[in-house]
Structure formats: C-alpha cells, structure tokens
Amino acid sequence: MIQLPEPTDLENLGTVSRVCIERVRRVINKMDDKDNGRLELGNETKADRGFQVFKLKSSNFTAWNSDLPQNNEELSKQLVMHVDHLVPGRGQEDVLYELLLKSGFPLTTRVEIMTLADKQIFSIADGAMLICLEKQITPEVIKAIAERKPERVVCLDEGFAGNDQLKTNAVQTMKAKGVTKFQTV
C-alpha cells in the first residue's frame, strides 16, 4: 500500500498513512489473538503477519555536485566530502534497502541476516546477493562470503580502510569462486 502523508481530522493519528498503519496493526493483533487458542497440527508453523513501513527519503550516498565551479578549491572540497560518502545519521537498514532497489530487487525481497567471520552479512533472495556493510572488512570475511558463492556481492568501500591490497585480493577471491559481480559502494 502506498499513501501520501495527508493530514486528517483525527487528533491522535495525524495523517492518513498513520491511520492505515494502525488499521493493519489492529488486524494483525486480532488475527494473532484468534490463533492463540488454536491447537497446532503436524508441521504447521505460526504465520508471520508482520509488515514494514518505508518512507521516501533522499539517497543515503552524497551526490557529486557537477554544478559547482571547476576550480581546485571546489574540487578539493568535493573530494573530501566523498571520502566518507554516506549521509550522516543513516543506518545500515537505510543503506541496505537503497542497495536492494538499485540492484533491481523489490522491497518485498527476502532479507536474512547472517554472521560470517564475526561480521553481519545480509543475504538477499536466498543468497543470490550478499551485502556487507561492516566498517572493518577482514580477509576472513571476504573468504567466508566467497565460499557462499553468491551471484553478486556488495561491500562498503570504507570497510577496506584504504587497504588496496585487501580490496584487490577480494576481487580476485570473488572471481575465483564464480561471483559474477563484486562491487564496493
């Protein structure tokens, strides 16, 4: 469901989108209450009735401003700004879902969190793509990711901490394991 944040006359909810969120929440609670007294049979599993709310925001990555004057001072400022190109205050989940959309996956794609070499890795679409948003990537993490043989891998460039050798080895390791696309953001 998509809803613009249109104001309503309801004092406690404020917008139409808040009314919709509350309605969905109440329906889920009612269905859960109904199921609480039911006896599970065989290999039935409890239904997952959760939902997510997304808000449209600007990109999590700072954009290069090509409209600025092309002089050394402005170029220097832009380069410094892009050393850490993530917008301050944005979390891993924000970056994760932007990368999903930019990679062509819908927001409904299954995302699982796993731990490989003591780092949090996001597995997309049953392992078709792995995303590592850690700020300290080690050779062990690269090896563990490559062993999963995903089609695509995305890592934060910042995670390599300027270690070009580690990054080059990551590219070669991924290639050797058949990873079709390895990229850093």
C-alpha positions as CSV (number, residue, x, y, z in Angstrom):
1,M,0.0,0.0,0.0
2,I,1.3,3.5,-0.8
3,Q,0.0,6.5,0.9
4,L,0.9,10.2,1.0
5,P,1.2,11.7,4.4
6,E,-2.1,13.6,4.0
7,P,-3.5,15.3,7.2
8,T,-6.7,14.1,8.8
9,D,-9.1,15.4,11.4
10,L,-8.1,12.6,13.8
11,E,-6.1,14.2,16.6
12,N,-4.3,11.2,17.8
13,L,-3.2,9.8,14.4
14,G,-2.5,12.8,12.4
15,T,-2.2,11.5,8.8
16,V,-3.9,9.1,6.5
17,S,-0.7,6.9,6.4
18,R,-0.8,6.7,10.3
19,V,-4.4,5.6,10.1
20,C,-3.6,2.9,7.6
21,I,-0.6,1.7,9.7
22,E,-2.8,1.5,12.8
23,R,-5.5,-0.4,10.9
24,V,-3.0,-3.0,9.7
25,R,-1.6,-3.3,13.2
26,R,-5.1,-3.9,14.7
27,V,-6.0,-6.6,12.1
28,I,-2.7,-8.4,12.7
29,N,-3.3,-8.3,16.5
30,K,-6.9,-9.6,16.0
31,M,-5.7,-12.5,13.8
32,D,-2.9,-13.3,16.4
33,D,-5.4,-13.3,19.2
34,K,-7.7,-15.6,17.3
35,D,-4.8,-18.0,16.6
36,N,-3.6,-18.0,20.3
37,G,-6.2,-20.5,21.4
38,R,-5.8,-22.8,18.3
39,L,-4.0,-26.1,18.6
40,E,-1.1,-26.6,16.1
41,L,-1.4,-29.7,14.0
42,G,1.5,-31.6,12.4
43,N,4.2,-29.5,10.9
44,E,2.2,-26.2,10.9
45,T,4.2,-23.1,11.6
46,K,2.9,-19.9,13.0
47,A,2.0,-17.3,10.4
48,D,4.3,-14.3,10.1
49,R,2.0,-11.3,10.0
50,G,4.5,-8.6,10.3
51,F,4.8,-5.6,8.0
52,Q,7.2,-2.8,7.2
53,V,6.8,0.9,6.7
54,F,9.1,2.7,4.3
55,K,9.4,6.4,3.9
56,L,10.8,8.0,0.8
57,K,13.9,10.0,1.5
58,S,16.9,11.3,-0.4
59,S,19.8,8.9,-1.2
60,N,22.0,7.6,1.6
61,F,25.0,8.5,-0.5
62,T,26.3,12.0,-1.0
63,A,26.0,13.1,-4.7
64,W,28.7,14.7,-6.7
65,N,27.8,18.2,-7.5
66,S,28.9,19.0,-11.0
67,D,27.3,22.4,-11.0
68,L,30.0,23.9,-8.7
69,P,32.7,26.0,-10.3
70,Q,35.5,23.8,-11.7
71,N,38.5,25.1,-9.7
72,N,41.0,23.4,-7.4
73,E,39.3,24.7,-4.2
74,E,35.8,23.4,-5.0
75,L,37.2,20.1,-6.4
76,S,39.2,19.6,-3.2
77,K,36.0,20.2,-1.1
78,Q,34.1,17.7,-3.2
79,L,36.8,15.0,-2.9
80,V,37.0,15.4,0.9
81,M,33.2,15.2,1.1
82,H,33.3,11.9,-0.8
83,V,35.9,10.2,1.4
84,D,33.1,9.1,3.7
85,H,30.2,9.3,1.2
86,L,27.4,8.0,3.4
87,V,25.0,10.7,4.6
88,P,25.4,11.1,8.4
89,G,22.6,9.7,10.5
90,R,21.6,6.9,8.1
91,G,21.7,3.4,9.4
92,Q,22.6,0.1,7.8
93,E,19.0,-0.7,7.1
94,D,18.6,2.5,5.1
95,V,21.6,1.7,3.0
96,L,20.6,-1.9,2.6
97,Y,17.2,-1.1,1.1
98,E,18.6,1.5,-1.2
99,L,21.1,-1.0,-2.5
100,L,18.3,-3.5,-2.9
101,L,16.3,-1.1,-5.0
102,K,19.4,0.0,-7.1
103,S,20.2,-3.7,-7.7
104,G,16.7,-4.3,-9.1
105,F,15.2,-6.2,-6.2
106,P,11.7,-5.2,-4.9
107,L,11.2,-4.2,-1.3
108,T,9.4,-7.5,-0.7
109,T,12.6,-9.5,-1.3
110,R,13.5,-11.8,1.5
111,V,16.5,-10.5,3.5
112,E,18.2,-12.6,6.1
113,I,20.9,-11.5,8.5
114,M,23.8,-14.0,9.0
115,T,27.1,-13.9,10.7
116,L,30.2,-14.8,8.8
117,A,33.7,-14.4,10.3
118,D,32.1,-12.5,13.2
119,K,30.6,-9.9,10.9
120,Q,27.0,-9.2,10.0
121,I,26.1,-10.0,6.4
122,F,22.8,-9.5,4.6
123,S,21.7,-12.4,2.4
124,I,19.3,-11.3,-0.3
125,A,16.9,-13.6,-2.1
126,D,18.2,-16.8,-0.5
127,G,21.9,-15.9,-1.1
128,A,21.7,-14.6,-4.6
129,M,23.4,-11.4,-3.4
130,L,25.3,-10.8,-0.2
131,I,25.8,-7.3,1.2
132,C,28.4,-6.4,3.8
133,L,28.0,-3.0,5.4
134,E,30.7,-3.5,8.0
135,K,33.2,-0.7,8.5
136,Q,36.1,-3.2,9.1
137,I,36.4,-6.0,6.5
138,T,39.0,-8.7,7.0
139,P,40.4,-11.4,4.7
140,E,38.3,-13.9,6.7
141,V,35.1,-12.1,5.9
142,I,36.0,-12.0,2.2
143,K,36.8,-15.7,2.2
144,A,33.6,-16.6,4.1
145,I,31.4,-14.5,1.7
146,A,33.1,-16.0,-1.4
147,E,32.6,-19.6,0.0
148,R,28.8,-19.0,-0.2
149,K,29.2,-18.5,-4.0
150,P,26.6,-15.7,-4.4
151,E,26.0,-14.2,-7.9
152,R,26.7,-10.7,-6.6
153,V,28.5,-9.1,-3.6
154,V,28.4,-5.5,-2.4
155,C,30.7,-4.2,0.3
156,L,31.2,-0.7,1.8
157,D,34.4,0.8,0.3
158,E,35.0,2.3,3.7
159,G,35.3,-1.3,5.1
160,F,38.6,-1.8,3.3
161,A,40.1,1.2,5.2
162,G,42.2,2.3,2.3
163,N,43.9,-1.2,2.1
164,D,44.1,-1.6,-1.7
165,Q,45.8,-5.0,-1.3
166,L,42.8,-6.3,0.6
167,K,40.4,-4.9,-1.9
168,T,42.4,-6.4,-4.9
169,N,42.5,-9.8,-3.1
170,A,38.8,-9.6,-2.5
171,V,38.2,-9.0,-6.2
172,Q,40.4,-12.0,-7.1
173,T,38.9,-14.2,-4.4
174,M,35.3,-13.5,-5.6
175,K,36.3,-14.1,-9.3
176,A,37.9,-17.4,-8.4
177,K,34.7,-18.5,-6.6
178,G,32.5,-17.6,-9.6
179,V,30.9,-14.4,-8.2
180,T,29.6,-12.6,-11.2
181,K,29.6,-9.1,-9.8
182,F,31.7,-7.7,-6.9
183,Q,31.3,-4.0,-6.1
184,T,32.0,-1.5,-3.4
185,V,29.9,1.5,-2.6
